[in-house]
Amino acid sequence: MKNKVPVLIEPVETGKALAERVRTLRLTRRWTRDTLAMRAGISAASLKRFETTGKSSLELVLKAAHALSRLHEFNELFAPPAARSIVELEERAAPRVRKRGSI
């Protein structure tokens, strides 16, 4: 069996794919750009730029997701991996004390 090599997707491609999914969700609801922009509290021009280029601020994406009732999908985006032991779980729960200048 061959080792599977993960397919690397560039940020630009990911942004465009995300924008296309937002556009599809908007159209599924039969909303115009103006409707989604108003519901999300963003400008229609910024939404158009996002849908056509995939480029936007994180805030715009989160507001659009909220207006489309999909904000919950971001909750697991950078979630830590599951703990492998009780000790690891306890270490995560313990407050970290950092000294100035240390990493």
Secondary structure, 3 states (H helix, E strand, C coil): CCCCCCCCCCHHHHHHHHHHHHHHHHHHCCCCHHHHHHHHCCCHHHHHHHHHHCCCCHHHHHHHHHHCCCHHHHCCCCCCCCCCCHHHHHHHHCCCCCCCCCC
